[in-house]
C-alpha cells in the first residue's frame, strides 16, 4: 500500500474509526532535508512533542506539541504546529460548557494561525476528535494555505476507514500546498491497536529522496470505550 497523498505528503494526519467503531487517529512527519529529519516524537504526560535530536537547536516551526488528549472526555487534538494547544483548550472548554463542538471554532483558529512563514509557505493542518455530552464522536479536519480561508471539514468516517489531509500535494521535487478543492483521501485499515496503526502509516510512506529515507515518525492512537487514548510512536531517530 502506498501513501494516498503521493511520495511526499510533508506532514499528514488521519481521523477515523477502527473496524470495531473505536475513534482513531494517525499523524505522520516526513522531511526532504537532513535537517528536517533531525527530530523525534516523544510522549509527555497527555501530549506528544516533536522535538530536536542531539544538539539540534529549538525551532518553533519544527518543534511543537503534535498531539494532546484528555482521557476524561475523550478529546484529542492533532496538528503540525503551535496551534495544537489552542485547539485543544478551545474544544475542552466547549465540552465543559455544554457547547456543540462544531467546525467553526477550528476554522477560526486556523484562519488566525495562517500558513507557516517558511520558504514553502507550508500549510497548517489540524484535526480533532471530540464529544458532545451523550453524543457520538465528532471528527473535524482543517487546512490553512497561503492566501486562502481555512478549509474545514466535519468528516463522518465509516468503521475501518481513515480520512486525511497533508501539508503538500505529494510532488517530491516541487512541493506545493495540498489541493483543498479535490476532497480528502480515504484509507481503509484493519488495525485495532495503536502499534499496528502507526506501523501502517509509517510503512506505506517508505520513500527515499537523494538516497535517504524521508520518514521522521508516525503516531497512532485508538480510544477505548472509556475515553482513554492508547498511543504508539515509531521514530526514525532512536537517540
C-alpha positions as CSV (number, residue, x, y, z in Angstrom):
1,X,0.0,0.0,0.0
2,X,1.3,3.5,-0.9
3,X,0.5,6.7,0.7
4,X,-2.7,8.1,-0.8
5,X,-1.2,11.6,-0.9
6,X,1.8,10.6,-3.0
7,X,5.5,10.3,-2.3
8,X,5.9,13.5,-0.3
9,X,3.0,14.4,1.9
10,X,5.1,16.5,4.3
11,X,3.1,16.3,7.5
12,X,-0.1,14.3,7.4
13,X,-2.9,13.4,9.7
14,X,-5.8,11.0,9.6
15,X,-9.0,10.7,11.6
16,X,-11.5,7.8,11.6
17,X,-12.9,4.7,13.2
18,X,-11.5,1.2,13.7
19,X,-13.4,-1.7,12.2
20,X,-14.9,-2.1,15.7
21,X,-16.0,1.5,15.7
22,X,-13.4,3.0,18.1
23,X,-12.2,6.5,17.3
24,X,-8.7,6.6,15.9
25,X,-6.1,9.0,14.6
26,X,-2.7,8.9,12.9
27,X,0.0,11.5,12.4
28,X,3.0,11.3,10.0
29,X,6.1,13.5,9.7
30,X,8.4,13.4,6.7
31,X,11.2,15.6,5.5
32,X,13.3,16.1,2.4
33,X,16.4,17.7,4.1
34,X,18.7,16.1,6.7
35,X,18.0,19.0,9.0
36,X,14.2,18.5,8.9
37,X,14.7,14.8,9.8
38,X,16.7,15.6,12.9
39,X,13.8,15.4,15.3
40,X,11.6,12.8,17.0
41,X,8.3,12.4,18.7
42,X,8.3,12.0,22.5
43,X,5.4,11.2,24.9
44,X,5.0,13.7,27.7
45,X,2.1,13.3,30.1
46,X,-1.0,13.7,27.9
47,X,0.9,15.0,24.9
48,X,3.3,14.0,22.2
49,X,6.0,16.5,21.5
50,X,8.0,16.9,18.3
51,X,11.5,17.9,19.5
52,X,15.1,18.2,18.4
53,X,17.5,15.3,18.3
54,X,21.0,15.6,19.8
55,X,22.5,19.1,19.6
56,X,19.9,20.5,17.2
57,X,18.6,23.9,18.4
58,X,15.0,24.5,19.1
59,X,13.0,25.7,16.1
60,X,9.4,26.7,16.7
61,X,8.4,25.6,13.1
62,X,9.8,22.1,13.6
63,X,9.3,21.5,17.3
64,X,5.9,21.7,18.8
65,X,3.1,19.7,20.5
66,X,1.8,17.4,17.8
67,X,-0.9,15.6,19.8
68,X,-2.7,16.5,23.0
69,X,-5.5,14.4,24.6
70,X,-7.8,14.2,27.6
71,X,-8.7,10.8,28.9
72,X,-11.6,12.1,30.9
73,X,-13.6,13.4,28.0
74,X,-12.0,11.5,25.1
75,X,-10.8,14.7,23.3
76,X,-7.7,14.7,21.1
77,X,-6.2,17.5,19.0
78,X,-3.5,16.9,16.4
79,X,-1.7,19.5,14.3
80,X,1.6,20.3,12.7
81,X,2.4,23.4,14.8
82,X,1.9,25.6,17.8
83,X,-1.8,25.8,17.1
84,X,-2.4,22.4,18.8
85,X,-2.6,23.9,22.3
86,X,-5.2,26.5,21.3
87,X,-7.3,23.9,19.5
88,X,-7.2,21.5,22.5
89,X,-8.1,24.2,25.0
90,X,-11.0,25.5,22.9
91,X,-12.7,22.2,22.4
92,X,-12.1,21.2,26.0
93,X,-13.9,24.4,27.0
94,X,-16.8,23.6,24.6
95,X,-17.2,20.2,26.2
96,X,-17.3,21.5,29.7
97,X,-19.7,24.3,28.9
98,X,-22.1,22.0,27.0
99,X,-21.5,23.7,23.6
100,X,-21.5,21.8,20.4
101,X,-18.0,21.1,19.0
102,X,-18.7,22.3,15.5
103,X,-16.1,23.2,12.9
104,X,-16.5,27.0,13.1
105,X,-14.1,27.1,16.1
106,X,-11.4,25.2,14.4
107,X,-11.7,27.3,11.3
108,X,-11.4,30.5,13.3
109,X,-8.2,29.3,15.0
110,X,-6.7,28.1,11.7
111,X,-7.5,31.3,9.9
112,X,-5.7,33.2,12.6
113,X,-2.7,30.9,12.6
114,X,-2.1,31.5,8.8
115,X,0.3,29.4,6.8
116,X,3.8,28.9,8.2
117,X,6.4,31.7,7.4
118,X,8.9,29.4,5.7
119,X,10.1,29.3,2.1
120,X,7.4,26.9,1.0
121,X,4.6,28.7,2.9
122,X,3.8,25.3,4.4
123,X,0.1,24.9,5.2
124,X,-1.1,24.3,8.7
125,X,-3.1,21.2,9.2
126,X,-5.2,20.2,12.2
127,X,-7.8,17.6,13.4
128,X,-9.9,17.0,16.4
129,X,-11.9,14.1,17.7
130,X,-14.4,15.5,20.3
131,X,-17.6,14.6,22.0
132,X,-20.7,16.4,22.9
133,X,-22.1,15.1,26.1
134,X,-24.0,11.9,25.3
135,X,-23.3,12.0,21.6
136,X,-21.2,10.2,19.1
137,X,-17.6,11.3,18.4
138,X,-17.2,14.4,16.2
139,X,-14.3,14.4,13.7
140,X,-13.1,17.7,12.2
141,X,-10.2,18.3,9.9
142,X,-8.8,21.7,8.8
143,X,-6.2,23.1,6.3
144,X,-4.9,26.6,6.1
145,X,-2.9,27.6,2.9
146,X,-1.4,30.9,1.9
147,X,-3.9,33.5,0.8
148,X,-7.0,31.3,1.2
149,X,-9.5,30.9,4.0
150,X,-9.1,27.7,6.0
151,X,-10.9,24.7,4.6
152,X,-12.6,22.8,7.4
153,X,-14.4,19.6,7.0
154,X,-16.6,17.6,9.5
155,X,-16.0,14.1,8.4
156,X,-18.2,11.1,9.1
157,X,-15.9,8.1,8.7
158,X,-17.2,4.6,8.3
159,X,-15.7,1.8,10.5
160,X,-12.4,0.7,9.2
161,X,-11.8,4.0,7.4
162,X,-9.4,6.9,7.9
163,X,-9.8,10.3,6.3
164,X,-6.8,12.5,6.0
165,X,-5.1,15.7,4.9
166,X,-1.5,16.6,4.3
167,X,0.5,19.8,4.0
168,X,1.8,19.1,0.5
169,X,0.2,17.5,-2.6
170,X,2.8,14.8,-2.8
171,X,5.2,16.0,-5.5
172,X,8.7,15.3,-4.2
173,X,10.7,17.7,-6.4
174,X,8.2,20.6,-6.3
175,X,6.2,20.5,-3.0
176,X,3.1,22.6,-3.0
177,X,0.0,23.0,-0.9
178,X,-2.4,20.1,-0.6
179,X,-5.2,20.5,-3.2
180,X,-8.0,21.5,-0.9
181,X,-10.6,21.6,-3.7
182,X,-10.2,17.9,-4.6
183,X,-11.6,16.4,-1.4
184,X,-9.9,14.4,1.3
185,X,-8.3,11.0,0.6
186,X,-9.6,7.9,2.5
187,X,-7.6,5.0,3.7
188,X,-9.0,1.5,4.5
189,X,-7.3,-0.1,7.5
190,X,-7.8,-3.1,9.8
191,X,-5.6,-2.2,12.7
192,X,-7.2,-2.5,16.1
193,X,-4.2,-1.5,18.3
194,X,-2.2,1.8,18.0
195,X,1.1,0.0,17.3
196,X,-0.4,-1.5,14.1
197,X,-1.9,1.8,13.1
198,X,1.4,3.6,13.5
199,X,3.1,0.8,11.6
200,X,0.6,1.1,8.8
201,X,1.2,4.8,8.3
202,X,4.9,4.5,8.6
203,X,5.2,1.5,6.3
204,X,3.1,3.0,3.5
205,X,5.2,6.1,3.5
206,X,8.6,4.5,2.8
207,X,10.2,6.7,0.1
208,X,13.8,7.8,-0.4
209,X,14.9,11.3,-1.5
210,X,18.5,11.8,-2.7
211,X,19.3,8.3,-1.3
212,X,17.8,8.8,2.2
213,X,14.5,7.8,3.8
214,X,12.2,10.8,4.2
215,X,10.3,9.4,7.2
216,X,10.7,11.1,10.6
217,X,8.0,9.5,12.7
218,X,4.5,8.1,12.8
219,X,2.0,8.2,15.6
220,X,-1.1,6.1,16.0
221,X,-3.9,6.5,18.6
222,X,-7.0,4.5,19.4
223,X,-9.6,5.4,22.0
224,X,-11.1,2.8,24.3
225,X,-14.8,2.6,25.3
226,X,-13.9,4.6,28.5
227,X,-12.4,7.6,26.6
228,X,-8.8,6.6,27.3
229,X,-6.4,7.1,24.4
230,X,-3.7,4.5,23.8
231,X,-0.9,5.9,21.7
232,X,2.1,4.3,19.9
233,X,5.1,6.0,18.2
234,X,7.6,4.9,15.6
235,X,10.6,7.2,15.3
236,X,13.4,7.2,12.7
237,X,15.7,8.6,15.3
238,X,16.2,6.4,18.4
239,X,18.6,8.6,20.3
